[in-house]
């Protein structure tokens, strides 16, 4: 066993001379064997070894005794020790998450703190090859997405150093044999036998059947995990080329915008990878609620013939197609996007996006460009109103008999659907639509003027 782990450590460059290693130890067979292994490795590599243990407070005196046991073993073997107790039920209630997730969060918070205080280089965890097989089988069962099946990494960044898993090359049986050969007497957590937990059910019912067919299943799954990681790293680097054409702002909870035509020029495999990178960017890390169905919905949206369409994703993320534009954004209610403000002569109104509309008296009806509008003061009722559209809005356009729906103007001008509810228009106090800002100008009673000219000007800073 030692030779297998030594080769694995060298292959993945997990340990270097003169490093400080924190070993997470529960007192069970895997973590106790890991601590013992590193104690024997200590002299060869001139390592500083620190055992860290957490009482999650879920098994009363038993879990407290586990921590005491680890402390005694650490001191007996010449390792430093850090231990703590955490309040999982309180944190679970505060964070609104499950028991296992809460326990994991608090455990990793403590381990990160130990690494920071001790200046440790690595955090060693006792996950073994059978754990890896269970993890990958569970991932495959939960999701049809290839991206979801990757296993636990051999090494990944954590706190001020790295998490390493030197035992991923071993089976559970090999670790048990190591414990017996070295006289280790690990603590046994009875909750590991409870098959109501999904992982325990896989461990007791699924894995034994598969290992009867292939006793080296854990080795094959580990090789698969490493291969998948390598392939995915390459695909991710290639997908970064797709993201160079994507406008991404705001990070978690932010906003993503890109051209459908440009996006679709890339191979489909890179489009898929870029799609998941976008979700990781917006969600912070891709969440479990995202499934193969969401991916299918997205690519169907890209092929949709309608010029405007949208999708609702988990946690109020919306994917919107408006002609060639694709937007990922966290949705706002109509109440949040609606705008209404009075505008008096000599004053200005600031819109939610920071742009401004001003109103002033003028000597003539001269207009320069689409962002200036003039009308006759005697034929409008002041104050003017700057607002967003409402159902049924119509505007009487200059030089046109009758009126036209504001909705139809948006369609004619190919204004993206998600922009229509925030687009400013100006009416008088009686509700007469004078100006759909930047798009079309209303009659404004400029025929036979009899009063002072009023000039509206739109500025976007």
Beta strands, then each sheet from edge to edge (+ up, - down):
strand 1: 20-24
strand 2: 48-55
strand 3: 80-85
strand 4: 122-124
strand 5: 155-158
strand 6: 161-164
strand 7: 246-249
strand 8: 255-259
strand 9: 308-313
strand 10: 317-322
strand 11: 325-330
strand 12: 340-343
strand 13: 348-350
strand 14: 356-362
strand 15: 372-376
strand 16: 384-387
strand 17: 394-395
strand 18: 404-405
strand 19: 425-427
strand 20: 433-436
strand 21: 440-441
strand 22: 453-459
sheet 1: 3+ 2+ 1+ 4+ 6+ 5-
sheet 2: 7+ 8- 11+ 10- 9+
sheet 3: 12+ 16- 19+ 20- 21+
sheet 4: 13+ 14- 22+ 15-
sheet 5: 17+ 18-
end
